[in-house]
Every structure is written in C-alpha cells, then in structure tokens.
Amino acid sequence: MVFTANPDRRRAEAVGIEAGLIAAVGSTEEVLAVLRDAEVIDVHGRTVLPGLIDAHNHFLATGESLAAVDLRYPTIRSVDDLVAAVAKAAAAAPPGSYVHGYGFDHAKFDRSPTRWDLDRVTAGHPALIGHVSGHYVLANSLAMRERGILETTPDPPGGQLDRDEAGCPTGMFRDAAMGLIQPTAVDIGHHGPNFHLAAGLAELVVAVERAANAYLAAGLTTVCDAQVTSRELRAYQEVRRQGRLRLRTVCMPLSHQLDEYEAIGLRGPFGDEWLSIGPMKFYCDGSLIGGTAAFATPYGADGEFGGTLFWEPGELAAAIERAHRGGWQIGVHAQGDRAIGAVLDAFERAQQAHQVADPRFRIEHAGFPTPEQLGRMRQLGVIVVCQPSYLRDSGDDFIRRLAGRAQQLQPLRTALDLGIRVVLSSDSDVASYRPLDTICAAVVRQSLAGRAIGPQQAITVEEALLAHTIAAAHAIRAEHRVGSIEVGKLADVVVLGGDIFQCEPAQIAELGVDMTLIGGRVAFRSL
C-alpha cells in the first residue's frame, strides 16, 4: 500500500519512478500503462511512504554524538554511573587530552553531578560532558582552569553558571554560558547554546557521513539542520563537493550571522535540491528538559525553574523584524508560555512593520502554549515544529516538575483541530533521530514508565505521517519537490518493514525500514 500524503489521493496501489522523478501513481495497471517496461517490486503488504523529512534536526552534531562516549539514560542512571563511564573514557584517552561525553540527564539522578565528581577520575584530563538537551555542559576543574573560569566569573547574557551555597561554580554551564567553557569554532554570543566545538574539516565530513548512514537506515531523505554556523556550512559544502552528500540538507543559519548575510545580500531559500539555505534560527528561551524553559509561572517542586531568556523581548522583536524585513523565513526556539508569548509578539510586530503574504513563521518546540497563544498562532499562520519524543524520554520528569501542567505539553490535537500546521521532528541528537520513534510517541503519548501524558492530545497515525512528510516539506518551503508521492516530484520513497496502519500503535517504532530511495536510487536496503 502506498501512502502518498497527497490530499487529492492519500492512498494508491502503486508508484512508478523514472529518471529520478515520480512518473505515475495509482493502480498497478495505471502505473504500468505509463511505464510499460518498468521493473516491478512487490512490497508484499508493507507500507510505502514519501521520503521522511526531519524539519528540526542537528545533522552534523548527531554524527559527532554517535562517536562520543554515550552517557544517556537508561545506561547512566546516577552520578556514580556517570563517574564510572567518564573514568573509563579518561583511562583510554591520550595523556592530557580532552574527555568528551554526551547525553547525561541529571533529572533522572538523585542529585546533580558537579565538577568535583569528575575531578576524582579525570586527573590530567580536561573533561566536558554534554547534557542530553544540548543546553548544558558539565566541566571538571581542569577544564575550567584552562578556560580561565574563576569564582568571580559572571553569568553571560542568556546563560548561567550553577553555583553552590558559597557562590562557587559547580562546573555546570547552562545555555549561553556553554560558550565560556567549550573550545568552540565560532563565537555565537547570546544567540544560543554553543555546541559548535573546534574540529578539523576532515573530522566534520566523517561526522556528516556517519549521521547520514544512520538517517538513511531510519527512512530519512531530507533533513533541516536547525542551527548552522560557518562551521557546519563548510562541512556540508565539502561533503557536497566530494559528491558524498547522501541526504537532501537544508541549513538554518543561526541569528548571530544576520549582519554577514545582509552584507552579501543573501537570504533563504537559496541553493538546490541537495544543499540549501532555509529559515533563519533564533532562540528565545532555554531547555524544557534541562529546566531553563521560560514559563509565566516557574516550575519545579519548589518553583526553582524560572527559565532563561537569550534576549530581552524588545531586542528579540527588533532582531526578528530586521530579519523579516530582509526577506528571511524565521524559526524561533520557544518552549515555555512566557517565551512563546514574546515570540508571537515579535511575529506580530514584524508583520505590522512589513507585511509578507506567506511568511511561514515557525516556532521550534512550542512546548507549553496557552489556549490564547494557540489562537494567535492560527491567526498568524505559525507552523509548530514539535518533538513528541520528549514526552516519552522525559515525560516522567515533566510530570514531576510541572504536575498538572505536564498534561498540556505539546497540544497537538488541539493545534490540528484549530487548523495550525503541525510538523513532527526529532531535534536529534537530543532525541532519537528515527521518525518511527517520533511518530509512535505522537500517537501513544506515554512516558518511559508507561504514564499517560496528555493522552487527549494524541494524534492519528495518518496525521503523524502527514506531519513528518508534506507538512515538514512546507516548513522548509520544499513542498513543490518533496513531501508527497505525486507525479513530477522527486522520487524520494521509503518502504517500511510492515503495515503501519495495521500494527498496534505502541509497536510502530519496531516496524523498521526495509528500503530508502532518494531520487529513485536505492540509498539504503536492509539485509
């Protein structure tokens, strides 16, 4: 069965491909009437889909994390587990070299780890351990000394150094403060969390290829990297120059580059079907997983999480208006209702100052919009780019920290019913890059412990597929060439390991992908 994602004909029996394009869609007889000498592949009841699109992904960063020390839950469940894993990595590292790890989630520990925990096992090695959210990094004391971090080092705009009761930094650097501690390739200031680590071009090329292999096996054919600096763009260009870019890649330039893009008169969309520049990315608040999302009413057991804003609201609005006037499509990271309100104010101000017929404003994540904010989103035509895998991975933490408000997170059912365009994405490497995991999370809405989290906001399998195909294509202004199986579009097609409409919803993630085609060529085939 072919699920086309075409509103005029959602299902078909067969699809025909010629010269890299969709040449025919319909019954087997109809397709063979167009392509008389075609090779016929019988999928034996499995589901054929348009190539899956991840409209908010960190492509290169995922490739880097796939080679890092894996510190994710449930393997790492405590500070002791974390320290043991870091000790093993330090023992294997060359003398004096950095120890890097990724993915710890201290919301699942009985306490937060500190630099002094790392110091016990990293003598002679600076250590930098990334949080699963991508918004924190934990450093040991040697790394702090090498970067000149003192007890008196102030918090930067949009960031925070955790401190103990005596005011001494504990080694945890949040949001924009990450740029103080990590040896990075670019200075992004207060424009977001800086995970752009210094690395050679050859190393970055390998990371892109590493991620591409994993993505193709998961059924992804197009990805949108939601935070691109000159570092990432050079890597993608080099992979493309070498003829080794295997996925269609859209880049969202981070907002700190607005001056440079204005100076050369460049704005998205720009590029070709393989590598292009898309929307510009802004940050408003921090991480819901990490506890720095900006809510009107602070959250946590004792209301300890007030949130972090990367900009003052007026400054953010002015920057967004400038980018909007310059012709950019804009996507803004906003999790809490306080942040979402500031972003909607900025979008309204931008449109009032410079009316654009189809701006396609995006809110990335949109974790906790109020009913009033959802109404404003509908009026402004805002695209909601969300990641329901958060509900699975961190749902138990959300329930503990947000209590009843957790049931209102990612209100996808309400948004769709209001006519808001909903896009599903992964935010990999924060969550699983596998679209089937994301789709399963949107349909089932259960935490790791099996607790329901906003079950009334669940969406159907068909709605989830549309949100990961044609709606995602719309979010990157690519719906004219990808996102659905329609005659004339690029022949990006995925064959699942079974019938997604007949299996139990909780089993969707286990279906697997049998084949991924890009431009009619087989890019992945399972054994």
Long-range contacts (C-beta under 8 A, 24 or more apart in sequence): 1-45, 1-46, 1-47, 1-48, 1-499, 1-501, 2-48, 2-485, 3-47, 3-48, 3-49, 3-50, 3-462, 3-465, 3-485, 3-500, 3-501, 4-50, 4-484, 4-485, 4-486, 5-49, 5-50, 5-465, 5-466, 5-469, 5-470, 5-483, 5-484, 5-485, 6-470, 6-484, 6-485, 6-486, 10-462, 12-485, 15-48, 15-485, 15-493, 17-491, 17-493, 17-517, 17-520, 18-520, 19-520, 20-490, 20-491, 20-519, 20-520, 20-521, 21-488, 21-489, 21-490, 21-491, 21-520, 22-485, 22-486, 22-487, 22-488, 22-489, 22-490, 22-491, 23-487, 24-487, 25-485, 25-486, 25-487, 43-495, 43-514, 45-498, 45-499, 46-495, 46-496, 46-497, 46-498, 46-499, 46-514, 47-495, 47-496, 47-498, 47-499, 47-500, 47-501, 48-485, 48-493, 48-494, 48-495, 48-496, 49-219, 49-465, 49-469, 49-485, 49-493, 49-494, 49-495, 49-496, 49-500, 50-469, 50-470, 50-482, 50-483, 50-484, 50-485, 50-492, 50-493, 50-494, 51-219, 51-220, 51-221, 51-222, 51-469, 51-482, 51-492, 51-493, 51-494, 51-516, 51-517, 51-518, 52-218, 52-219, 52-220, 52-221, 52-222, 52-435, 52-468, 52-469, 52-494, 53-220, 53-221, 53-222, 53-223, 53-224, 53-468, 53-469, 53-472, 53-473, 53-476, 53-478, 53-482, 53-483, 54-215, 54-220, 54-222, 54-223, 54-224, 54-425, 54-426, 54-428, 54-433, 54-435, 54-468, 54-472, 55-224, 55-385, 55-423, 55-425, 55-472, 55-475, 55-476, 56-224, 56-226, 56-331, 56-364, 56-385, 56-387, 56-423, 56-425, 56-426, 56-427, 57-223, 57-224, 57-225, 57-226, 57-425, 57-426, 57-427, 57-428, 57-433, 58-134, 58-195, 58-225, 58-226, 58-227, 58-427, 58-428, 58-429, 58-430, 59-208, 59-211, 59-212, 59-215, 59-223, 59-225, 59-232, 59-236, 59-247, 59-249, 60-204, 60-207, 60-208, 60-211, 60-225, 60-232, 60-235, 60-236, 61-134, 61-195, 61-227, 61-429, 62-211, 62-214, 62-428, 62-429, 62-433, 63-206, 63-207, 63-208, 63-209, 63-210, 63-211, 63-212, 64-197, 64-199, 64-207, 64-429, 65-102, 65-103, 65-130, 65-429, 66-207, 66-210, 66-211, 66-214, 66-429, 67-207, 67-210, 68-100, 68-101, 68-102, 68-103, 68-130, 69-99, 69-100, 69-101, 69-102, 70-101, 70-102, 70-103, 71-101, 71-102, 71-103, 71-104, 71-129, 72-102, 72-103, 72-104, 72-105, 72-132, 73-103, 73-105, 73-108, 73-132, 73-393, 74-448, 76-103, 76-104, 76-105, 77-108, 77-109, 78-109, 78-110, 79-106, 79-109, 79-110, 79-111, 79-113, 79-117, 82-109, 82-113, 82-117, 82-129, 83-113, 83-117, 83-118, 83-120, 83-121, 84-121, 86-118, 86-121, 86-122, 86-127, 86-129, 87-121, 87-122, 90-121, 90-122, 90-125, 90-127, 93-125, 95-124, 96-124, 96-125, 97-125, 98-125, 98-126, 98-127, 98-128, 98-143, 98-183, 99-125, 99-126, 99-127, 99-128, 99-129, 100-127, 100-128, 100-129, 100-130, 101-127, 101-128, 101-129, 101-130, 102-129, 102-130, 102-132, 102-429, 103-130, 103-131, 103-132, 103-429, 104-129, 104-130, 104-131, 104-132, 104-138, 105-131, 105-132, 105-289, 105-394, 105-397, 106-131, 107-289, 107-291, 107-394, 107-397, 107-401, 108-397, 112-162, 112-170, 112-172, 113-138, 113-172, 114-138, 114-164, 114-170, 114-171, 114-172, 115-139, 115-140, 115-141, 115-144, 115-169, 115-170, 115-171, 116-141, 116-170, 116-171, 118-171, 128-181, 128-182, 130-195, 131-290, 132-289, 132-393, 132-430, 133-287, 133-289, 133-290, 133-430, 134-193, 134-195, 134-287, 134-429, 134-430, 135-174, 135-175, 135-178, 135-193, 135-286, 135-287, 135-289, 135-290, 135-292, 136-172, 136-173, 136-174, 136-175, 136-178, 136-287, 136-290, 137-172, 137-173, 137-178, 137-181, 137-182, 137-195, 138-171, 138-172, 138-173, 139-171, 139-173, 139-181, 140-171, 141-171, 143-181, 144-169, 144-171, 144-181, 147-180, 147-181, 147-183, 149-180, 149-181, 153-180, 156-180, 156-190, 157-189, 157-190, 157-310, 158-190, 158-191, 158-283, 158-308, 158-309, 158-310, 158-311, 159-190, 159-308, 160-292, 160-308, 174-286, 174-290, 174-292, 174-308, 175-286, 175-287, 175-292, 175-308, 175-310, 176-310, 185-229, 185-230, 185-231, 186-229, 186-230, 186-231, 187-256, 188-229, 188-254, 188-256, 189-256, 190-310, 190-311, 191-254, 191-255, 191-256, 191-282, 191-283, 191-310, 192-227, 192-254, 192-255, 192-256, 192-281, 192-283, 192-310, 192-333, 193-283, 196-229, 196-231, 196-232, 199-231, 201-234, 201-235, 201-238, 204-231, 204-232, 204-234, 204-235, 204-238, 205-235, 205-238, 205-239, 205-242, 205-244, 207-235, 208-235, 208-236, 208-239, 208-245, 209-239, 209-244, 209-246, 211-433, 212-245, 212-246, 212-247, 213-246, 214-433, 215-247, 215-433, 216-246, 216-247, 216-516, 216-518, 216-523, 216-524, 217-513, 217-516, 217-524, 217-526, 218-433, 218-434, 218-435, 218-436, 218-513, 219-434, 219-435, 219-436, 219-494, 219-496, 219-513, 219-516, 220-247, 220-433, 220-435, 220-516, 221-247, 221-248, 221-482, 221-492, 221-494, 221-516, 221-517, 221-518, 221-523, 222-247, 222-248, 222-249, 222-250, 222-472, 222-473, 222-476, 222-478, 222-482, 222-492, 223-247, 223-248, 223-249, 223-250, 224-249, 224-250, 224-251, 224-252, 224-278, 224-425, 224-475, 224-476, 225-249, 225-250, 225-251, 225-252, 226-252, 226-281, 226-331, 226-364, 226-427, 227-252, 227-254, 227-281, 228-252, 228-253, 228-254, 228-281, 229-253, 229-254, 229-256, 229-257, 230-257, 236-275, 237-275, 240-274, 240-275, 245-274, 245-275, 246-518, 246-523, 247-518, 248-273, 248-274, 248-275, 248-482, 248-492, 248-518, 249-274, 249-275, 249-276, 250-276, 250-277, 250-278, 250-476, 250-478, 251-275, 251-276, 251-277, 251-278, 252-278, 252-279, 252-280, 252-281, 252-331, 253-277, 253-280, 253-281, 254-280, 254-281, 255-280, 255-281, 255-282, 255-283, 255-319, 255-323, 258-319, 258-322, 258-323, 258-326, 261-326, 262-326, 267-326, 267-327, 267-328, 268-328, 268-329, 268-477, 269-329, 269-476, 269-477, 273-481, 273-490, 278-329, 278-476, 278-477, 279-328, 279-329, 279-330, 279-331, 279-360, 279-362, 279-476, 280-323, 280-328, 280-329, 280-330, 280-331, 281-331, 281-332, 281-333, 281-364, 282-311, 282-316, 282-319, 282-320, 282-323, 282-330, 282-331, 282-332, 282-333, 283-310, 283-311, 283-332, 283-333, 284-309, 284-310, 284-311, 284-316, 284-332, 284-333, 284-334, 284-339, 284-340, 284-342, 284-343, 285-309, 285-310, 285-333, 285-334, 285-335, 285-336, 285-338, 285-339, 286-310, 286-335, 287-335, 288-335, 288-336, 288-365, 288-367, 288-368, 288-390, 288-394, 288-398, 288-409, 289-390, 289-393, 289-394, 289-397, 289-430, 291-401, 293-335, 293-336, 293-339, 293-367, 293-368, 294-335, 294-336, 294-338, 294-339, 294-342, 295-336, 295-337, 295-338, 295-368, 296-336, 296-337, 296-338, 296-341, 299-401, 299-402, 299-405, 300-401, 301-400, 301-401, 305-401, 307-336, 307-338, 307-339, 309-339, 309-342, 313-342, 313-345, 313-346, 316-342, 316-343, 316-346, 317-342, 317-345, 317-346, 317-349, 317-350, 320-346, 320-347, 320-349, 320-350, 321-346, 321-349, 321-350, 321-353, 321-354, 324-350, 324-351, 324-353, 324-354, 324-356, 324-359, 325-350, 325-353, 325-354, 329-359, 329-360, 329-361, 329-362, 329-477, 330-359, 330-361, 330-362, 331-361, 331-362, 331-363, 331-364, 331-385, 332-361, 332-362, 332-363, 332-364, 333-364, 333-365, 334-363, 334-364, 334-365, 334-366, 335-365, 335-366, 335-367, 335-368, 336-367, 336-368, 337-368, 337-369, 337-370, 337-373, 340-366, 340-368, 340-369, 340-370, 340-373, 341-370, 341-373, 344-373, 344-376, 344-377, 344-380, 344-382, 347-380, 347-382, 348-376, 348-380, 351-380, 360-474, 360-475, 360-477, 362-475, 365-427, 366-410, 367-409, 367-410, 368-405, 368-408, 368-409, 369-411, 371-414, 374-411, 374-414, 374-415, 374-418, 374-420, 375-418, 377-415, 377-418, 377-420, 378-418, 378-419, 378-420, 381-421, 382-420, 383-420, 383-421, 383-423, 383-471, 383-474, 383-475, 384-415, 384-420, 384-421, 384-422, 384-423, 385-423, 385-425, 385-475, 386-410, 386-412, 386-422, 386-423, 386-424, 386-425, 387-424, 387-425, 387-426, 387-427, 387-430, 387-431, 387-438, 388-412, 388-424, 388-438, 388-441, 388-442, 388-445, 389-426, 389-427, 389-431, 389-432, 389-437, 389-438, 389-441, 390-427, 390-430, 390-431, 391-441, 391-445, 391-446, 391-447, 391-453, 391-454, 392-437, 392-441, 392-444, 392-446, 392-447, 392-448, 393-431, 393-448, 394-447, 395-446, 395-447, 395-448, 395-449, 395-451, 395-453, 396-447, 396-448, 396-449, 396-451, 398-447, 398-453, 399-447, 399-451, 399-453, 406-453, 406-454, 407-453, 407-454, 408-454, 408-457, 409-453, 409-454, 410-454, 410-457, 411-454, 411-457, 412-442, 412-457, 412-458, 412-459, 413-456, 413-457, 413-458, 413-459, 414-457, 416-459, 416-463, 421-471, 421-474, 421-475, 422-459, 422-463, 422-467, 422-471, 423-467, 423-468, 423-471, 423-472, 423-474, 423-475, 424-464, 424-467, 424-468, 424-471, 424-472, 425-468, 425-472, 434-509, 435-468, 436-496, 436-508, 436-509, 436-511, 436-512, 436-513, 437-509, 438-464, 438-468, 439-464, 439-465, 439-468, 439-500, 439-508, 439-509, 440-505, 440-506, 440-508, 440-509, 442-467, 443-505, 443-508, 444-505, 444-506, 444-508, 446-506, 461-500, 461-501, 461-505, 461-508, 462-501, 465-500, 490-518, 490-519, 491-517, 491-518, 491-519, 491-520, 492-517, 492-518, 492-519, 493-517, 493-520, 497-526
